[in-house]
Amino acid sequence: MRIKPTLAFLVLYTSCCVNLHGVSASRRPKIIIDESQLDVNRSIVVGGERIFVPKHLPKLSRAEKYALLRKEGIDPFARKRRTVKKNRRSLLELNALSETPWKIQNTASKGVDLLPLKTPLLSADPHNCPEHFDAITEGHNHRTYIFAGEYVYQIWREDGLQQRAGYKISDLFLDGPRRVTAAMTNLKSGVTVLFDYRKVYRFRWSEKVKRFRPARNSPQNLNEKIKFVPRLAFQWKDGNIIISDGQRFVTYDPYWNVATFEGNITDYFPNIPRDAIGLAHNGRSTFLLLTWHNGLQIYDMKKFKIVQEYPISINDYVACLVEFNKFNSPLLKNVLPRFGSPAFKRV
């Protein structure tokens, strides 16, 4: 009997420090390849195995980045990233703070304007499962978010059990889009970026309200020099944020809304499926990709190819129903007794 792997198992599988063949990556001998020996597809056979050698992404220095921003008409010092300075407090100040714990828990941080939420977060009404997903990302809170139409499905583990919930996108992502075409999370800053065709939204997870709050200067229109609509977004192992339509790609800075480099995705990321819609998990040396045809694929970032693939059933992974008719639902049939029934009594 074949056991169907769960999403949590695949995430644990791809995040393990040991590679897929049981050999530690640190013990593997380094292979030096002469690029003049590569074929048309930039591949070479080493030890009976075909290895793909992609082109290297350029890395901009700070001076080059500032020059690019000025060329785009942006002052790099006008909207400089904030740096948090932690001043050391004296013992008297710490004692004074310990005597007023209410202030610590209820006083908002300086310069932060957080509007209180008057309504609790409610799950979406029962609805049919979508035929396919639009985008996926793993948030900074280690929860997976899958987008389909106007819904977003949250998957996480609690007390060793997999939990699932479904929401309207605008309920979980405050002031968010009605639908999402691509999504990714910056592993360094923790910012989740959503693309609604050519509109870019940036969010930060709020542990206090259990929702995503919009970041500064969000939303904004995608830079006009990017000529395609993003269908795939992910962060590469060198920190570059990649957005692509399946053929072309750019390295994108969502903070400044500029593209720093562009190219053909097959030259730099060979064998990434053209129907990939996002990352379910970003491991140390592997990606867990979700495809438009409802398949989970493990992409080896060292061999640059798909090493394993698993088909999934949508209703097994997200909170939706295989077939639901709100006008003839078994969940709503006998909620109230009908007039004339034995359970109905006239007062």
C-alpha positions as semicolon CSV with decimal commas, in nm:
position;residue;x (nm);y (nm);z (nm)
1;M;0,000;0,000;0,000
2;R;0,140;0,337;-0,105
3;I;0,121;0,608;0,162
4;K;0,041;0,957;0,040
5;P;0,287;1,208;0,190
6;T;0,146;1,507;0,373
7;L;0,255;1,865;0,317
8;A;0,414;1,876;0,664
9;F;0,619;1,564;0,584
10;L;0,745;1,714;0,257
11;V;0,837;2,040;0,432
12;L;1,033;1,845;0,694
13;Y;1,186;1,634;0,417
14;T;1,312;1,932;0,217
15;S;1,436;2,127;0,521
16;C;1,653;1,842;0,651
17;C;2,029;1,905;0,664
18;V;2,094;1,577;0,480
19;N;2,039;1,570;0,106
20;L;1,807;1,336;-0,080
21;H;2,067;1,060;-0,118
22;G;2,171;1,053;0,247
23;V;2,510;1,218;0,193
24;S;2,595;1,532;0,382
25;A;2,639;1,832;0,153
26;S;2,953;1,936;0,341
27;R;3,122;1,599;0,268
28;R;3,040;1,600;-0,102
29;P;3,352;1,673;-0,310
30;K;3,343;1,999;-0,501
31;I;3,329;1,957;-0,877
32;I;3,509;2,211;-1,095
33;I;3,354;2,234;-1,442
34;D;3,500;2,402;-1,746
35;E;3,218;2,599;-1,909
36;S;3,371;2,546;-2,253
37;Q;3,270;2,177;-2,225
38;L;2,900;2,253;-2,173
39;D;2,647;2,162;-2,441
40;V;2,372;2,382;-2,583
41;N;2,156;2,330;-2,272
42;R;2,450;2,421;-2,044
43;S;2,476;2,066;-1,911
44;I;2,755;1,811;-1,878
45;V;2,773;1,445;-1,779
46;V;2,982;1,387;-1,464
47;G;3,009;1,038;-1,316
48;G;2,722;0,909;-1,527
49;E;2,489;1,188;-1,415
50;R;2,388;1,491;-1,619
51;I;2,452;1,816;-1,432
52;F;2,310;2,152;-1,536
53;V;2,532;2,457;-1,493
54;P;2,325;2,777;-1,504
55;K;2,456;3,126;-1,550
56;H;2,540;3,324;-1,236
57;L;2,316;3,606;-1,122
58;P;2,505;3,937;-1,092
59;K;2,536;4,082;-0,744
60;L;2,518;4,459;-0,721
61;S;2,729;4,655;-0,478
62;R;2,574;4,934;-0,274
63;A;2,720;5,198;-0,504
64;E;2,581;5,019;-0,811
65;K;2,242;4,986;-0,643
66;Y;2,231;5,357;-0,558
67;A;2,335;5,444;-0,915
68;L;2,051;5,228;-1,049
69;L;1,800;5,397;-0,817
70;R;1,913;5,742;-0,927
71;K;1,879;5,631;-1,289
72;E;1,519;5,537;-1,209
73;G;1,465;5,885;-1,064
74;I;1,467;5,763;-0,702
75;D;1,667;5,925;-0,426
76;P;1,817;5,631;-0,230
77;F;1,829;5,842;0,088
78;A;1,472;5,976;0,064
79;R;1,320;5,649;0,182
80;K;1,604;5,480;0,359
81;R;1,535;5,162;0,548
82;R;1,492;5,212;0,918
83;T;1,760;5,079;1,149
84;V;1,658;4,974;1,497
85;K;1,890;5,097;1,772
86;K;1,859;4,924;2,106
87;N;1,983;5,152;2,381
88;R;2,095;4,985;2,701
89;R;1,880;5,081;2,997
90;S;2,003;5,137;3,346
91;L;1,904;4,915;3,638
92;L;1,672;5,187;3,776
93;E;1,487;5,210;3,443
94;L;1,446;4,834;3,428
95;N;1,306;4,827;3,782
96;A;1,063;5,105;3,693
97;L;0,944;4,911;3,389
98;S;0,892;4,596;3,592
99;E;0,656;4,784;3,825
100;T;0,428;4,887;3,537
101;P;0,368;4,577;3,326
102;W;0,038;4,717;3,193
103;K;0,226;4,992;3,008
104;I;0,460;4,740;2,851
105;Q;0,172;4,529;2,722
106;N;-0,069;4,801;2,613
107;T;0,136;5,102;2,504
108;A;0,196;5,117;2,129
109;S;0,546;5,163;1,996
110;K;0,656;5,513;1,905
111;G;0,582;5,615;1,549
112;V;0,353;5,317;1,487
113;D;-0,012;5,391;1,411
114;L;-0,207;5,067;1,453
115;L;-0,582;5,097;1,425
116;P;-0,773;4,861;1,657
117;L;-0,967;4,581;1,491
118;K;-1,334;4,586;1,586
119;T;-1,428;4,249;1,439
120;P;-1,264;3,910;1,502
121;L;-1,117;3,709;1,218
122;L;-1,388;3,480;1,081
123;S;-1,338;3,181;0,857
124;A;-1,493;3,183;0,513
125;D;-1,833;3,023;0,455
126;P;-1,836;2,663;0,326
127;H;-1,755;2,660;-0,044
128;N;-1,649;2,427;-0,322
129;C;-1,285;2,342;-0,368
130;P;-1,113;2,525;-0,653
131;E;-0,996;2,336;-0,959
132;H;-0,643;2,470;-0,915
133;F;-0,445;2,715;-0,703
134;D;-0,314;3,056;-0,808
135;A;-0,020;3,115;-0,572
136;I;0,146;2,984;-0,257
137;T;0,399;3,107;-0,001
138;E;0,530;3,015;0,342
139;G;0,492;3,309;0,578
140;H;0,737;3,441;0,834
141;N;0,517;3,273;1,098
142;H;0,599;2,930;0,945
143;R;0,245;2,889;0,814
144;T;0,166;2,807;0,453
145;Y;-0,075;3,028;0,258
146;I;-0,237;2,903;-0,062
147;F;-0,440;3,142;-0,278
148;A;-0,726;3,048;-0,509
149;G;-0,968;3,307;-0,642
150;E;-1,090;3,529;-0,360
151;Y;-0,989;3,279;-0,090
152;V;-0,667;3,213;0,098
153;Y;-0,610;2,884;0,278
154;Q;-0,389;2,868;0,586
155;I;-0,209;2,547;0,682
156;W;-0,010;2,505;1,003
157;R;0,071;2,254;1,274
158;E;-0,047;2,278;1,632
159;D;0,008;2,016;1,903
160;G;0,151;1,782;1,642
161;L;-0,162;1,795;1,424
162;Q;-0,210;1,966;1,089
163;Q;-0,463;2,250;1,104
164;R;-0,648;2,405;0,810
165;A;-0,857;2,718;0,770
166;G;-0,997;2,923;0,484
167;Y;-1,053;3,300;0,472
168;K;-1,136;3,575;0,230
169;I;-0,806;3,731;0,123
170;S;-0,910;4,080;0,235
171;D;-1,000;3,947;0,582
172;L;-0,663;3,786;0,655
173;F;-0,458;4,044;0,463
174;L;-0,593;4,381;0,574
175;D;-0,660;4,613;0,278
176;G;-0,532;4,334;0,056
177;P;-0,621;4,239;-0,301
178;R;-0,930;4,051;-0,410
179;R;-0,717;3,786;-0,578
180;V;-0,347;3,696;-0,603
181;T;-0,148;3,591;-0,910
182;A;0,190;3,542;-0,735
183;A;0,320;3,548;-0,378
184;M;0,650;3,522;-0,190
185;T;0,800;3,592;0,153
186;N;1,135;3,763;0,209
187;L;1,326;3,536;0,447
188;K;1,543;3,823;0,568
189;S;1,284;4,094;0,638
190;G;0,981;3,871;0,695
191;V;0,771;4,077;0,452
192;T;0,514;3,886;0,247
193;V;0,467;4,025;-0,105
194;L;0,145;3,964;-0,300
195;F;0,099;4,041;-0,669
196;D;-0,246;4,115;-0,810
197;Y;-0,151;4,121;-1,177
198;R;0,054;4,445;-1,193
199;K;-0,024;4,573;-0,843
200;V;0,218;4,493;-0,560
201;Y;0,114;4,457;-0,194
202;R;0,356;4,422;0,098
203;F;0,249;4,286;0,438
204;R;0,392;4,206;0,779
205;W;0,248;3,942;1,010
206;S;0,102;4,077;1,335
207;E;0,117;3,820;1,612
208;K;-0,111;4,036;1,825
209;V;-0,410;4,034;1,590
210;K;-0,314;3,714;1,398
211;R;-0,343;3,893;1,064
212;F;-0,122;4,056;0,804
213;R;-0,096;4,435;0,818
214;P;0,009;4,641;0,515
215;A;0,365;4,771;0,512
216;R;0,463;5,126;0,427
217;N;0,388;5,256;0,076
218;S;0,165;4,962;-0,005
219;P;0,013;4,897;-0,253
220;Q;0,193;5,032;-0,557
221;N;0,190;4,963;-0,930
222;L;0,461;4,737;-1,067
223;N;0,750;4,921;-1,229
224;E;0,658;4,997;-1,591
225;K;0,993;4,859;-1,712
226;I;0,878;4,511;-1,609
227;K;0,677;4,410;-1,915
228;F;0,513;4,090;-1,790
229;V;0,259;3,988;-1,527
230;P;0,424;3,788;-1,244
231;R;0,300;3,429;-1,218
232;L;0,585;3,294;-1,003
233;A;0,780;3,461;-0,723
234;F;1,049;3,318;-0,495
235;Q;1,372;3,407;-0,316
236;W;1,688;3,242;-0,448
237;K;1,961;3,108;-0,220
238;D;2,175;3,421;-0,271
239;G;1,894;3,646;-0,142
240;N;1,772;3,773;-0,480
241;I;1,394;3,797;-0,519
242;I;1,284;3,649;-0,850
243;I;0,955;3,718;-1,029
244;S;0,872;3,546;-1,356
245;D;0,598;3,470;-1,605
246;G;0,741;3,124;-1,674
247;Q;0,978;3,236;-1,950
248;R;1,131;3,570;-1,855
249;F;1,237;3,679;-1,509
250;V;1,374;3,980;-1,324
251;T;1,550;4,019;-0,992
252;Y;1,311;4,248;-0,811
253;D;1,339;4,478;-0,511
254;P;0,984;4,523;-0,375
255;Y;1,095;4,791;-0,129
256;W;1,213;5,024;-0,408
257;N;0,990;4,871;-0,678
258;V;1,276;4,834;-0,927
259;A;1,418;4,548;-1,133
260;T;1,793;4,508;-1,098
261;F;1,845;4,239;-1,364
262;E;1,646;4,051;-1,629
263;G;1,698;3,736;-1,829
264;N;1,561;3,406;-1,954
265;I;1,459;3,174;-1,670
266;T;1,595;2,860;-1,841
267;D;1,946;3,010;-1,853
268;Y;1,963;3,079;-1,478
269;F;1,709;2,839;-1,324
270;P;1,699;2,532;-1,552
271;N;1,425;2,272;-1,520
272;I;1,196;2,483;-1,304
273;P;0,847;2,381;-1,423
274;R;0,675;2,639;-1,639
275;D;0,349;2,577;-1,451
276;A;0,506;2,640;-1,107
277;I;0,305;2,892;-0,902
278;G;0,520;2,929;-0,590
279;L;0,714;2,772;-0,305
280;A;0,546;2,570;-0,033
281;H;0,881;2,566;0,147
282;N;1,225;2,716;0,088
283;G;1,482;2,468;0,219
284;R;1,860;2,491;0,249
285;S;1,930;2,320;-0,080
286;T;1,584;2,232;-0,212
287;F;1,259;2,399;-0,310
288;L;0,917;2,248;-0,251
289;L;0,728;2,379;-0,555
290;L;0,354;2,375;-0,612
291;T;0,239;2,358;-0,974
292;W;-0,076;2,482;-1,143
293;H;-0,171;2,119;-1,215
294;N;-0,185;2,043;-0,839
295;G;0,148;1,870;-0,791
296;L;0,423;1,913;-0,532
297;Q;0,773;1,889;-0,679
298;I;1,110;1,887;-0,502
299;Y;1,363;2,100;-0,690
300;D;1,730;2,041;-0,607
301;M;1,913;2,376;-0,616
302;K;2,251;2,204;-0,655
303;K;2,156;1,972;-0,940
304;F;1,906;2,222;-1,085
305;K;1,638;1,968;-1,160
306;I;1,323;1,807;-1,020
307;V;1,415;1,500;-0,817
308;Q;1,073;1,393;-0,686
309;E;0,709;1,472;-0,758
310;Y;0,385;1,405;-0,569
311;P;0,030;1,465;-0,695
312;I;-0,204;1,614;-0,436
313;S;-0,577;1,617;-0,377
314;I;-0,700;1,970;-0,313
315;N;-0,962;1,882;-0,051
316;D;-0,701;1,687;0,150
317;Y;-0,477;1,992;0,191
318;V;-0,704;2,296;0,227
319;A;-1,029;2,376;0,408
320;C;-1,288;2,337;0,133
321;L;-1,561;2,095;0,027
322;V;-1,555;1,865;-0,273
323;E;-1,911;1,961;-0,365
324;F;-2,118;2,217;-0,179
325;N;-2,454;2,375;-0,265
326;K;-2,558;2,636;-0,013
327;F;-2,924;2,602;-0,120
328;N;-2,928;2,226;-0,067
329;S;-2,658;2,166;0,190
330;P;-2,681;1,873;0,435
331;L;-2,515;2,101;0,689
332;L;-2,807;2,344;0,676
333;K;-3,104;2,113;0,614
334;N;-3,229;2,038;0,965
335;V;-3,106;2,343;1,147
336;L;-3,461;2,478;1,206
337;P;-3,778;2,264;1,221
338;R;-4,025;2,320;0,941
339;F;-4,382;2,434;0,994
340;G;-4,605;2,131;1,044
341;S;-4,325;1,899;1,150
342;P;-4,343;1,709;1,484
343;A;-4,056;1,917;1,619
344;F;-4,251;2,237;1,551
345;K;-4,484;2,350;1,829
346;R;-4,718;2,645;1,809
347;V;-4,706;2,868;2,116
